[in-house]
Amino acid sequence: MLIYLAGPEVFLPDADALAQAKRAVCARHGATGIFPTDPVDCPEADHAEEAWLAIYLRNEAHIRRADALIANLTPFRGPSADPGTVYELGFMRALGRPVAGYSNTDTPFTERTRAFLGPAARPRPDGEWEDAEGLHLEAFGLHDNLMIDGGLRAAGGPLVTRPVAAASRWHDLSAFEAALAALVKSA
Amino acid sequence: MLIYLAGPEVFLPDADALAQAKRAVCARHGATGIFPTDPVDCPEADHAEEAWLAIYLRNEAHIRRADALIANLTPFRGPSADPGTVYELGFMRALGRPVAGYSNTDTPFTERTRAFLGPAARPRPDGEWEDAEGLHLEAFGLHDNLMIDGGLRAAGGPLVTRPVAAASRWHDLSAFEAALAALVKSA
C-alpha cells in the first residue's frame, strides 16, 4: 500500500530526516510512505521549463499512483492547514481513494481563528462570530474548514488531533502514527 | 456550461447578493454560475445528521456535476487563499475538468508571507527566507503555494490577479470576469 505523505514538512530544514522517520513508521505498519520530494517517473516534469511546475507535476504524479493519502493538518502560518496539503487532500478525495488526516493541535478551528483575529473578531447578536469585515467564522466544532473535515468524513477516513507542545509540533509523529494505523486498518 | 463558483464569499453578510452578481456575470458570458449554497439534488446530504456535513456533501455534489470551476484566490485570513476554496480547486483538477483562478491582489505570495510573518521572517545566507522555526518560504514568484498555481497551469486554466483596494476586495468582480471570460473561451 503506497501512502502519499502530504504536509508542510517539505519546508523544514530537516525535511529529509522527517521523510525518513515517516517512512519508517509506514514500514512498521506494512505500508510504503511516499514523500513529496521522492523521485517519480514523470516525463512532463522532466520537460517542464520551470522548477516549481516540475515540483507540482511530480507531486500530482505521486498522488495519482498512490493508494491512499495522509495529510498533516497541523495549522500552518494561520488558523488552517498548509494550503498545498489541503489541495492534495481535495485531489485525492476526488480520485475516490482512502484519505486520513492528523493534527498536532486539538484546539478547534473556531477558537484558533478567534485567536488569530484577536480584537478583530467580534460577536454577533446571535452568538456567532465575524471578522472586522463582517465575514462569518465557521463554528461547527470542527478541526478546520468544513471542506477539510468533510472530505475526511465523506471518505470514511480518520482524523486524529492531539495537543502537542508548539516546539515539537513539526516533529512529533504520534498523531501521524495513530492516523496511519487507522488508515491502514480500514483500507 | 455549468461553472462552480468557489470562494470565501459564502462567509460574507451579503453572500446572496454576491451570488446573484456572479451569476449575472456568468450569464453575460453564456455560462451558468453555481454558488455553493444553491440547492442541489443530494440524497446523502438530505440524510446527513450534521449540518456541516450536509454542506460539504452538497458542495461536493455541485462540483461533480459542474463542467468547470472558478476559484476566488484572494488571500483570506493569512497569506493564502481560503482553504475550502483550495480544497475544491484540487478536487476539480483531479476530476480533469477546466479550472480558473483569480485574486484581488497582485502582490506575490513570498511578499505576502513575509508581511504576514513580520519580524519572524528572516533571511538565509543563500538569499532565501525562512520563518522563526526555520521553515522555508516558497520564493517562485507565484501567486500562492505552488500546488495552487501549478494546478491551474497543469489544467491550462487562467489565473488573473489584479490590485484592488482592500475595502473592495470581496466585492470587486473585474478579475473574476476576466478569468471567467478566459475560462469560457478556452473550454
HADDOCK unambig.tbl for C-alpha pairs under 7 A between the chains (distance, minus, plus):
assign (segid A and resid 11 and name CA) (segid B and resid 135 and name CA) 4.90 0.50 0.50
assign (segid A and resid 11 and name CA) (segid B and resid 136 and name CA) 4.80 0.50 0.50
assign (segid A and resid 12 and name CA) (segid B and resid 134 and name CA) 6.45 0.50 0.50
assign (segid A and resid 12 and name CA) (segid B and resid 135 and name CA) 4.60 0.50 0.50
assign (segid A and resid 12 and name CA) (segid B and resid 136 and name CA) 6.41 0.50 0.50
assign (segid A and resid 13 and name CA) (segid B and resid 134 and name CA) 6.30 0.50 0.50
assign (segid A and resid 13 and name CA) (segid B and resid 135 and name CA) 6.38 0.50 0.50
assign (segid A and resid 52 and name CA) (segid B and resid 140 and name CA) 6.68 0.50 0.50
assign (segid A and resid 52 and name CA) (segid B and resid 146 and name CA) 6.49 0.50 0.50
assign (segid A and resid 53 and name CA) (segid B and resid 150 and name CA) 5.83 0.50 0.50
assign (segid A and resid 56 and name CA) (segid B and resid 146 and name CA) 6.64 0.50 0.50
assign (segid A and resid 56 and name CA) (segid B and resid 147 and name CA) 5.77 0.50 0.50
assign (segid A and resid 56 and name CA) (segid B and resid 150 and name CA) 5.54 0.50 0.50
assign (segid A and resid 78 and name CA) (segid B and resid 78 and name CA) 5.57 0.50 0.50
assign (segid A and resid 83 and name CA) (segid B and resid 83 and name CA) 6.10 0.50 0.50
assign (segid A and resid 83 and name CA) (segid B and resid 86 and name CA) 6.62 0.50 0.50
assign (segid A and resid 83 and name CA) (segid B and resid 145 and name CA) 6.71 0.50 0.50
assign (segid A and resid 84 and name CA) (segid B and resid 145 and name CA) 6.01 0.50 0.50
assign (segid A and resid 84 and name CA) (segid B and resid 147 and name CA) 5.26 0.50 0.50
assign (segid A and resid 84 and name CA) (segid B and resid 148 and name CA) 6.97 0.50 0.50
assign (segid A and resid 86 and name CA) (segid B and resid 83 and name CA) 6.62 0.50 0.50
assign (segid A and resid 86 and name CA) (segid B and resid 86 and name CA) 6.59 0.50 0.50
assign (segid A and resid 86 and name CA) (segid B and resid 87 and name CA) 5.39 0.50 0.50
assign (segid A and resid 87 and name CA) (segid B and resid 86 and name CA) 5.39 0.50 0.50
assign (segid A and resid 87 and name CA) (segid B and resid 87 and name CA) 4.69 0.50 0.50
assign (segid A and resid 87 and name CA) (segid B and resid 89 and name CA) 6.86 0.50 0.50
assign (segid A and resid 87 and name CA) (segid B and resid 90 and name CA) 4.59 0.50 0.50
assign (segid A and resid 87 and name CA) (segid B and resid 147 and name CA) 6.84 0.50 0.50
assign (segid A and resid 88 and name CA) (segid B and resid 90 and name CA) 6.22 0.50 0.50
assign (segid A and resid 89 and name CA) (segid B and resid 87 and name CA) 6.86 0.50 0.50
assign (segid A and resid 90 and name CA) (segid B and resid 87 and name CA) 4.60 0.50 0.50
assign (segid A and resid 90 and name CA) (segid B and resid 88 and name CA) 6.22 0.50 0.50
assign (segid A and resid 90 and name CA) (segid B and resid 90 and name CA) 5.08 0.50 0.50
assign (segid A and resid 90 and name CA) (segid B and resid 91 and name CA) 4.50 0.50 0.50
assign (segid A and resid 91 and name CA) (segid B and resid 90 and name CA) 4.51 0.50 0.50
assign (segid A and resid 91 and name CA) (segid B and resid 91 and name CA) 4.33 0.50 0.50
assign (segid A and resid 91 and name CA) (segid B and resid 93 and name CA) 6.87 0.50 0.50
assign (segid A and resid 91 and name CA) (segid B and resid 94 and name CA) 5.08 0.50 0.50
assign (segid A and resid 93 and name CA) (segid B and resid 91 and name CA) 6.87 0.50 0.50
assign (segid A and resid 94 and name CA) (segid B and resid 91 and name CA) 5.08 0.50 0.50
assign (segid A and resid 94 and name CA) (segid B and resid 94 and name CA) 5.92 0.50 0.50
assign (segid A and resid 94 and name CA) (segid B and resid 95 and name CA) 6.40 0.50 0.50
assign (segid A and resid 95 and name CA) (segid B and resid 94 and name CA) 6.40 0.50 0.50
assign (segid A and resid 134 and name CA) (segid B and resid 12 and name CA) 6.45 0.50 0.50
assign (segid A and resid 134 and name CA) (segid B and resid 13 and name CA) 6.30 0.50 0.50
assign (segid A and resid 135 and name CA) (segid B and resid 11 and name CA) 4.90 0.50 0.50
assign (segid A and resid 135 and name CA) (segid B and resid 12 and name CA) 4.59 0.50 0.50
assign (segid A and resid 135 and name CA) (segid B and resid 13 and name CA) 6.39 0.50 0.50
assign (segid A and resid 136 and name CA) (segid B and resid 11 and name CA) 4.79 0.50 0.50
assign (segid A and resid 136 and name CA) (segid B and resid 12 and name CA) 6.41 0.50 0.50
assign (segid A and resid 140 and name CA) (segid B and resid 52 and name CA) 6.68 0.50 0.50
assign (segid A and resid 145 and name CA) (segid B and resid 83 and name CA) 6.70 0.50 0.50
assign (segid A and resid 145 and name CA) (segid B and resid 84 and name CA) 6.01 0.50 0.50
assign (segid A and resid 146 and name CA) (segid B and resid 52 and name CA) 6.49 0.50 0.50
assign (segid A and resid 146 and name CA) (segid B and resid 56 and name CA) 6.64 0.50 0.50
assign (segid A and resid 147 and name CA) (segid B and resid 56 and name CA) 5.77 0.50 0.50
assign (segid A and resid 147 and name CA) (segid B and resid 84 and name CA) 5.25 0.50 0.50
assign (segid A and resid 147 and name CA) (segid B and resid 87 and name CA) 6.85 0.50 0.50
assign (segid A and resid 148 and name CA) (segid B and resid 84 and name CA) 6.97 0.50 0.50
assign (segid A and resid 150 and name CA) (segid B and resid 53 and name CA) 5.83 0.50 0.50
assign (segid A and resid 150 and name CA) (segid B and resid 56 and name CA) 5.53 0.50 0.50
